[in-house]
Amino acid sequence: MSKHSAANLGHLVIIGGHEDREGDKQVLSRFVELAGGTDEKIVVITAASGEPDAMWQVYDDAFADLGVNNREHIHLESRERANDPDIVRKIASAKGIFMTGGDQRRLLSILGGTAIDAAMHAAYCERGACIAGTSAGASAMSGHMLAAGLSEGQHEKGSVKLGAGFGLVQKVIIDQHFSERGRLPRLLTVIAQNPYLMGIGIDEDTALVIERGKGLEVVGCGTVTIVDCRQMISDVADVGEDECPEILDVRLHLLPAGARHFLTGDRERDSKVPAPVAEFLNNVTKRIF
């Protein structure tokens, strides 16, 4: 059997921001469950935030209300700290790793390529840990990351810039606060210019949960929007910067809360999964190690 046995399949909980932290906490509850329950260790990384202590207090209270006893704040203000062996050991012993919101560029500038970055990949791919990110922490999970660009407005060529993310999931771009901030034009802009990728827009208080190599589900109260431009017809290559290209034949898929799609490994059962769904699952849940 592969070293990536079923028992070691990790999970990603990719949250669109503003998840409920005071009511039934549906999204955070699912994260705790996938991290092994209230007896397991959960660490909260606040490197994306400019107010890490205040951010930690919010999640400390929320996870305490959920009954998590072993919870710890990992504050990283420098790359030196992100390579500290003592902090790396804290990541290595956690079954749940949660990245807060803030600025994804800040998050990657501090953690990208460090020992903690490597420890998170090992936790996910080798130990079956659950890694969650909300808002900026969500955008940072993909290999290609939204790094700069207007939140709203027209789909102008060149208005969105990409950067390198953590690469916990590949071949996608993740956007957050999606419906609430009208970000479909922004996601269309970047996917039209990079049709090799798929766009994933996640609403607030909503999470796309990915089980590595198996499938996905949507948790919370909103919707996950998937943008597929691989079959598009467009003049995006010919228009100038800041001009709006024509984009035709774009496929949009909407996954509401409660949607679940899994490949079982049983050929007969998996053959009943619609081909576009199976292709998407293979794309976003593929093993990267």
Buried (B, 14 or more C-beta within 10 A) or exposed (E): EEEBEEEBBBBBBBBBBBBBBEEEBBBBBBBBBBBBEBEBBBBBBBBBBEEBEEBBEBBBEBBEEBEBEBBEBBBBEEBEBBBBEEBBEBBBBBBBBBBBBBBBBBBBEBBBEBBBBBBBBBBBBEBBBBBBBBBBBBBBBBBBBBBEBEEEEEBBBEBBEBBBBBBBBBBBBBBBBBBBBEBBBBBBBBBBBBBEBBBBBBBBBBBBBBBBBBBBBBBBBBBBBBBBBEEBEBEBEEBEEEBBBEBEEBEEBEBEBEBEBBBEEEEEEEEEBEEEBBEBBEBBBEEBE
